[in-house]
């Protein structure tokens, strides 16, 4: 049950990030945007890993690495 909640939180975080950038409420170089993506990817990685959905683990690992790279760039600004 906890893994389902973690997965849904991750999904919501990524969708919220996408919505906020698409509606220009946040920019891609905003710290909150990058944090939402990182948190979202971690949640989906955990859920997908528990359920053995390896393609989703791979996709979200890449999403996590890109988000971390973006977050580091934003923090260093």
N, C-alpha and C positions, 0 to 999 in steps of 0.2 A: 504493500500500500504506500509506504513512504517513497518508494522509487517512482511510483506513478505521480505523486504530488511533485516530486523534484523534476520529473520530465515535463509536467504541465507548467510549472514555474519557468523552466527554461524556454519552453515554446512561447509562453506569454511574453517573456523578456525580449526575445528576438523579434516577435511580431510588433511589440510596442516600439522597439528601436526603429524598425522599418517604417512604421506608421509615422513616427515623429520626424524622421528625415524626409519622408515623402511629402509631408504636409508643411515642411520647412519650419517646424517648431524647434528642431535641433539641426545642427550641421554635423557632417561626418567627422569634423575635427573637434567635436565636443566630447569632453571626458565622460559625461553621462551616457552618450551614445555608445562609446566603446565599452564601458562597464556593462551596459545592458547586453551587448553582444557576447562578452566574455562570460557573464553569469549564465546567459541563455545556453551557450555552447556547453558549458560544464554540466548544466542540468540535463541536457539531452544526451550527452556522452554517458553520464551515469545511468540514465534510464535505458538507453540503447545497449550499453554494455551488459547490464543485468539480464536483458531479454535476448542477448546474442545477435543483435542487429548490427553486424559488422560494417556494412556500407554507411549506415548512419553515424556510427562511431568515427569512421574515417572522415566523412564530410564535416562533422562537427569538431573534430580535432583540427582540421585545416581552418575552420571558422574561428576556433579558439586562438590558434597561432596568429592569424591575421588580426584578430581583435586585440591580442596582447601587443602586437607590433604597433597597431594604431594607438593604443593606450600609452605605450612608452613614448611615442612621438608627441602626443598631446601633452603629457606630463613634462617632457623636456622643453617644451615651448616657453 
